[in-house]
């Protein structure tokens, strides 16, 4: 005698991490609102984008300076092609 098939509602669901999908959903909602705002105010949207790019560039420079100070106990600031300023006892961090 054959058995009837298992009801799909009775099958156990595969384990999922709900926090990842929830964060992605909230990020998508925020992205839609930011996109609508940027389309409504294109000049402010462009300025916000430039500010974001500037913050990323400044963050990289600050991290480099913090690493140099932590490793060498000194601070070296490059002055373009003309030289650099070093505050400390010995030179060990490359300028730039």
ZADRENDO-427667 format. One record per atom (N, C-alpha, C): residue number from 0; residue in one letter; atom name; x, y, z. Coordinates in pm, 1 decimal. Example, Ala and Ser with C-alpha at 12.3 -4.5 7.8 and 13.67 -1.06 7.14 Angstrom:
BEGIN
REC   num   residuo   atomo         xx         yy         zz
REC     0         a       N     1319.0     -569.0      780.0
REC     0         a      CA     1230.0     -450.0      780.0
REC     0         a       C     1320.0     -330.0      780.0
REC     1         s       N     1285.0     -225.0      708.0
REC     1         s      CA     1367.0     -106.0      714.0
REC     1         s       C     1290.0        3.0      787.0
This chain:
BEGIN
REC   num   residuo   atomo         xx         yy         zz
REC     0         x       N       84.2     -116.2        0.0
REC     0         x      CA        0.0        0.0        0.0
REC     0         x       C       90.0      124.1        0.0
REC     1         x       N       60.5      220.5      -81.9
REC     1         x      CA      143.7      340.2      -93.8
REC     1         x       C      102.6      445.4        8.5
REC     2         x       N      201.4      523.8       48.2
REC     2         x      CA      173.3      631.0      143.7
REC     2         x       C      144.0      759.6       67.9
REC     3         x       N       60.1      844.9      121.2
REC     3         x      CA       34.1      972.7       54.5
REC     3         x       C      156.3     1064.5       67.4
REC     4         x       N      173.5     1157.6      -26.3
REC     4         x      CA      289.3     1248.3      -17.6
REC     4         x       C      280.6     1337.9      106.5
REC     5         x       N      396.0     1385.8      152.2
REC     5         x      CA      402.2     1472.6      269.3
REC     5         x       C      346.9     1610.0      232.2
REC     6         x       N      266.9     1662.6      320.2
REC     6         x      CA      211.3     1795.8      299.4
REC     6         x       C      325.5     1898.4      306.7
REC     7         x       N      339.7     1989.2      208.4
REC     7         x      CA      449.8     2086.5      210.4
REC     7         x       C      448.6     2175.8      334.6
REC     8         x       N      334.1     2196.0      395.1
REC     8         x      CA      327.5     2281.1      514.6
REC     8         x       C      390.4     2213.0      635.3
REC     9         x       N      403.7     2079.7      630.5
REC     9         x      CA      460.6     2006.3      742.5
REC     9         x       C      612.1     1987.8      730.5
REC    10         x       N      670.6     2022.4      617.8
REC    10         x      CA      814.8     2005.6      599.7
REC    10         x       C      889.7     2111.1      680.4
REC    11         x       N     1000.4     2073.4      739.2
REC    11         x      CA     1078.9     2175.1      811.9
REC    11         x       C     1146.2     2270.7      713.5
REC    12         x       N     1148.4     2397.1      750.1
REC    12         x      CA     1212.6     2497.7      665.9
REC    12         x       C     1363.4     2493.0      685.8
REC    13         x       N     1438.2     2521.7      579.0
REC    13         x      CA     1584.3     2525.0      596.1
REC    13         x       C     1622.7     2643.5      685.1
REC    14         x       N     1727.2     2628.4      766.0
REC    14         x      CA     1767.4     2738.8      854.8
REC    14         x       C     1816.7     2858.4      773.4
REC    15         x       N     1774.4     2977.8      814.3
REC    15         x      CA     1814.8     3102.0      747.6
REC    15         x       C     1856.7     3202.6      853.1
REC    16         x       N     1943.4     3292.2      812.8
REC    16         x      CA     1984.8     3400.9      900.3
REC    16         x       C     1896.5     3521.0      867.7
REC    17         x       N     1798.4     3551.7      950.7
REC    17         x      CA     1705.4     3660.0      915.6
REC    17         x       C     1767.9     3798.0      927.2
REC    18         x       N     1875.0     3814.0     1004.7
REC    18         x      CA     1931.0     3948.1     1023.5
REC    18         x       C     1988.1     4002.1      893.3
REC    19         x       N     2049.0     3918.3      811.5
REC    19         x      CA     2105.2     3964.6      685.0
REC    19         x       C     1998.6     4014.3      589.8
REC    20         x       N     1889.6     3940.7      577.2
REC    20         x      CA     1784.7     3982.4      484.9
REC    20         x       C     1712.7     4106.6      535.9
REC    21         x       N     1701.0     4120.6      667.3
REC    21         x      CA     1635.7     4239.3      722.1
REC    21         x       C     1721.1     4362.9      696.3
REC    22         x       N     1852.9     4351.0      715.0
REC    22         x      CA     1941.2     4464.2      689.9
REC    22         x       C     1940.6     4503.7      542.8
REC    23         x       N     1937.9     4406.3      454.6
REC    23         x      CA     1932.9     4435.6      312.0
REC    23         x       C     1801.2     4505.7      277.2
REC    24         x       N     1692.1     4461.8      336.2
REC    24         x      CA     1562.9     4525.5      309.8
REC    24         x       C     1562.4     4671.5      354.7
REC    25         x       N     1615.4     4698.7      473.3
REC    25         x      CA     1619.8     4836.7      521.9
REC    25         x       C     1713.4     4922.1      437.1
REC    26         x       N     1823.1     4864.1      391.9
REC    26         x      CA     1915.2     4938.5      305.4
REC    26         x       C     1848.5     4973.4      172.5
REC    27         x       N     1769.1     4883.3      119.6
REC    27         x      CA     1698.4     4911.5       -5.8
REC    27         x       C     1594.5     5021.8       12.7
REC    28         x       N     1525.1     5020.9      125.5
REC    28         x      CA     1426.6     5126.6      152.5
REC    28         x       C     1497.7     5261.5      161.6
REC    29         x       N     1609.0     5266.2      232.1
REC    29         x      CA     1684.0     5390.8      244.6
REC    29         x       C     1738.4     5435.8      109.5
REC    30         x       N     1782.6     5341.7       27.1
REC    30         x      CA     1834.9     5376.7     -104.8
REC    30         x       C     1726.6     5436.8     -193.1
REC    31         x       N     1605.9     5384.1     -185.4
REC    31         x      CA     1495.6     5439.6     -265.0
REC    31         x       C     1466.4     5582.9     -221.8
REC    32         x       N     1461.0     5607.8      -91.1
REC    32         x      CA     1435.0     5743.7      -43.9
REC    32         x       C     1546.9     5839.2      -83.5
REC    33         x       N     1671.7     5794.9      -73.7
REC    33         x      CA     1783.2     5879.9     -113.7
REC    33         x       C     1782.2     5907.9     -263.6
REC    34         x       N     1744.3     5809.4     -342.1
REC    34         x      CA     1736.1     5829.3     -486.4
REC    34         x       C     1626.6     5929.4     -522.7
REC    35         x       N     1511.4     5918.5     -457.6
REC    35         x      CA     1402.5     6014.5     -482.3
REC    35         x       C     1446.7     6154.9     -441.3
REC    36         x       N     1515.7     6166.3     -329.2
REC    36         x      CA     1563.5     6296.5     -283.5
REC    36         x       C     1665.3     6354.2     -381.8
REC    37         x       N     1757.5     6270.6     -430.3
REC    37         x      CA     1860.3     6317.7     -522.9
REC    37         x       C     1800.1     6360.5     -656.6
REC    38         x       N     1694.7     6292.6     -700.3
REC    38         x      CA     1628.8     6332.5     -825.0
REC    38         x       C     1552.0     6462.8     -804.5
REC    39         x       N     1494.0     6481.9     -686.8
REC    39         x      CA     1418.4     6603.0     -658.0
REC    39         x       C     1509.5     6724.8     -643.7
REC    40         x       N     1626.4     6705.3     -586.5
REC    40         x      CA     1722.2     6813.2     -563.7
REC    40         x       C     1856.8     6772.4     -624.4
REC    41         x       N     1874.0     6786.8     -756.6
REC    41         x      CA     1995.8     6734.4     -819.9
REC    41         x       C     2123.9     6804.7     -774.2
REC    42         x       N     2117.1     6935.3     -746.8
REC    42         x      CA     2238.0     7006.6     -703.7
REC    42         x       C     2280.9     6956.3     -565.2
REC    43         x       N     2186.4     6943.9     -473.9
REC    43         x      CA     2219.5     6893.5     -340.8
REC    43         x       C     2263.6     6747.7     -345.7
REC    44         x       N     2202.5     6670.7     -435.8
REC    44         x      CA     2243.8     6531.6     -451.9
REC    44         x       C     2387.9     6521.2     -500.1
REC    45         x       N     2426.5     6607.6     -594.9
REC    45         x      CA     2563.9     6608.2     -644.7
REC    45         x       C     2660.1     6651.8     -534.5
REC    46         x       N     2622.0     6754.2     -457.4
REC    46         x      CA     2707.0     6798.8     -346.7
REC    46         x       C     2722.6     6689.1     -240.8
REC    47         x       N     2616.2     6616.8     -212.7
REC    47         x      CA     2624.6     6507.2     -116.0
REC    47         x       C     2718.4     6397.7     -166.3
REC    48         x       N     2713.2     6369.5     -295.2
REC    48         x      CA     2802.0     6267.9     -352.2
REC    48         x       C     2948.3     6312.4     -343.7
REC    49         x       N     2974.5     6438.1     -375.1
REC    49         x      CA     3111.0     6490.6     -364.8
REC    49         x       C     3159.2     6486.3     -219.7
REC    50         x       N     3071.1     6520.4     -125.7
REC    50         x      CA     3107.8     6515.4       16.2
REC    50         x       C     3139.2     6372.9       59.0
REC    51         x       N     3062.7     6275.7       11.6
REC    51         x      CA     3087.9     6135.9       45.8
REC    51         x       C     3222.8     6089.1       -7.9
REC    52         x       N     3253.7     6125.1     -131.3
REC    52         x      CA     3382.8     6087.9     -189.8
REC    52         x       C     3496.4     6154.6     -111.7
REC    53         x       N     3477.5     6280.7      -72.3
REC    53         x      CA     3578.4     6349.8        7.2
REC    53         x       C     3600.1     6283.7      142.3
REC    54         x       N     3492.2     6240.6      206.1
REC    54         x      CA     3505.4     6172.3      335.2
REC    54         x       C     3582.0     6041.2      322.9
REC    55         x       N     3559.5     5969.3      214.4
REC    55         x      CA     3631.7     5843.5      193.3
REC    55         x       C     3780.6     5871.2      175.2
REC    56         x       N     3814.5     5976.0       97.8
REC    56         x      CA     3955.1     6009.2       75.5
REC    56         x       C     4021.8     6054.4      205.8
REC    57         x       N     3953.9     6135.5      285.1
REC    57         x      CA     4009.3     6183.3      411.1
REC    57         x       C     4026.2     6067.1      509.2
REC    58         x       N     3930.2     5975.0      510.0
REC    58         x      CA     3939.0     5860.5      600.6
REC    58         x       C     4062.5     5776.7      570.8
REC    59         x       N     4092.1     5756.0      442.8
REC    59         x      CA     4211.7     5678.3      406.5
REC    59         x       C     4337.5     5748.6      453.9
REC    60         x       N     4344.1     5879.0      439.1
REC    60         x      CA     4462.3     5954.6      480.3
REC    60         x       C     4479.1     5951.9      633.3
REC    61         x       N     4369.2     5966.2      704.5
REC    61         x      CA     4375.6     5964.2      850.6
REC    61         x       C     4419.7     5826.5      900.1
REC    62         x       N     4371.2     5720.6      838.1
REC    62         x      CA     4414.0     5585.7      877.5
REC    62         x       C     4562.8     5566.3      852.6
REC    63         x       N     4614.0     5618.2      740.1
REC    63         x      CA     4756.2     5608.7      710.3
REC    63         x       C     4838.3     5682.9      815.0
REC    64         x       N     4794.8     5805.5      849.8
REC    64         x      CA     4867.3     5882.8      950.2
REC    64         x       C     4863.4     5814.7     1086.9
REC    65         x       N     4748.6     5758.4     1122.6
REC    65         x      CA     4736.9     5690.0     1251.8
REC    65         x       C     4828.3     5567.8     1256.3
REC    66         x       N     4838.0     5493.2     1148.2
REC    66         x      CA     4927.4     5377.0     1142.9
REC    66         x       C     5072.6     5420.2     1154.5
REC    67         x       N     5108.0     5527.5     1087.3
REC    67         x      CA     5245.4     5576.1     1092.6
REC    67         x       C     5282.1     5618.6     1234.4
REC    68         x       N     5193.9     5689.9     1299.0
REC    68         x      CA     5220.5     5734.8     1436.2
REC    68         x       C     5229.0     5615.2     1530.5
REC    69         x       N     5142.1     5516.4     1512.2
REC    69         x      CA     5141.9     5399.8     1600.3
REC    69         x       C     5268.6     5315.8     1582.1
REC    70         x       N     5315.9     5298.6     1458.8
REC    70         x      CA     5432.1     5214.4     1433.1
REC    70         x       C     5564.0     5284.0     1464.7
REC    71         x       N     5574.9     5410.7     1432.7
REC    71         x      CA     5703.7     5479.6     1441.0
REC    71         x       C     5713.8     5578.5     1556.5
REC    72         x       N     5605.4     5605.3     1624.0
REC    72         x      CA     5603.0     5707.0     1729.1
REC    72         x       C     5645.8     5842.4     1673.1
REC    73         x       N     5604.8     5869.7     1549.3
REC    73         x      CA     5634.0     5996.9     1485.2
REC    73         x       C     5527.9     6026.2     1380.6
REC    74         x       N     5530.4     6145.9     1325.4
REC    74         x      CA     5433.8     6186.8     1224.3
REC    74         x       C     5509.7     6248.7     1108.2
REC    75         x       N     5489.2     6195.8      987.8
REC    75         x      CA     5553.8     6247.5      867.4
REC    75         x       C     5446.0     6299.8      774.2
REC    76         x       N     5457.9     6426.9      736.8
REC    76         x      CA     5360.3     6489.5      647.5
REC    76         x       C     5432.0     6527.4      518.5
REC    77         x       N     5392.1     6466.7      404.3
REC    77         x      CA     5458.4     6500.8      278.2
REC    77         x       C     5413.0     6637.9      228.9
REC    78         x       N     5505.9     6711.1      164.9
REC    78         x      CA     5476.8     6842.7      108.9
REC    78         x       C     5489.3     6840.2      -42.8
REC    79         x       N     5433.0     6740.1     -104.5
REC    79         x      CA     5441.6     6727.2     -249.9
REC    79         x       C     5580.6     6683.2     -291.0
REC    80         x       N     5633.0     6744.4     -398.0
REC    80         x      CA     5765.8     6706.6     -446.9
REC    80         x       C     5877.7     6779.0     -373.8
REC    81         x       N     5843.5     6872.7     -289.1
REC    81         x      CA     5945.3     6957.1     -227.6
REC    81         x       C     6003.1     6899.9      -98.8
REC    82         x       N     5945.7     6799.9      -41.4
REC    82         x      CA     5998.8     6743.7       81.2
REC    82         x       C     5888.7     6697.2      174.0
REC    83         x       N     5921.8     6686.4      300.4
REC    83         x      CA     5824.1     6643.8      399.3
REC    83         x       C     5864.5     6697.3      536.2
REC    84         x       N     5768.6     6698.6      626.5
REC    84         x      CA     5791.8     6740.7      763.9
REC    84         x       C     5776.9     6617.1      851.4
REC    85         x       N     5875.8     6589.7      935.5
REC    85         x      CA     5871.1     6475.9     1025.9
REC    85         x       C     5881.1     6525.4     1168.7
REC    86         x       N     5786.3     6482.6     1250.4
REC    86         x      CA     5788.1     6514.3     1392.9
REC    86         x       C     5811.2     6383.1     1465.1
REC    87         x       N     5929.8     6365.7     1521.2
REC    87         x      CA     5964.3     6241.9     1590.2
REC    87         x       C     6114.8     6226.6     1596.5
REC    88         x       N     6162.4     6110.6     1641.4
REC    88         x      CA     6305.8     6089.6     1659.0
REC    88         x       C     6373.3     6029.2     1536.3
REC    89         x       N     6313.7     5926.1     1476.2
REC    89         x      CA     6376.7     5859.1     1363.0
REC    89         x       C     6277.1     5846.0     1249.7
REC    90         x       N     6327.8     5843.4     1127.5
REC    90         x      CA     6240.4     5834.4     1010.9
REC    90         x       C     6222.9     5687.5      973.4
REC    91         x       N     6097.0     5638.2      980.4
REC    91         x      CA     6073.7     5499.9      939.0
REC    91         x       C     5949.5     5487.6      852.3
REC    92         x       N     5858.2     5583.0      853.7
REC    92         x      CA     5738.9     5576.4      770.1
REC    92         x       C     5766.2     5646.7      638.8
REC    93         x       N     5730.3     5584.3      526.0
REC    93         x      CA     5751.2     5651.1      397.4
REC    93         x       C     5655.7     5769.1      382.7
REC    94         x       N     5703.0     5874.8      324.3
REC    94         x      CA     5618.6     5992.2      300.9
REC    94         x       C     5528.4     5964.1      182.0
REC    95         x       N     5399.9     5988.4      199.0
REC    95         x      CA     5304.6     5974.1       89.8
REC    95         x       C     5249.8     5839.5       85.3
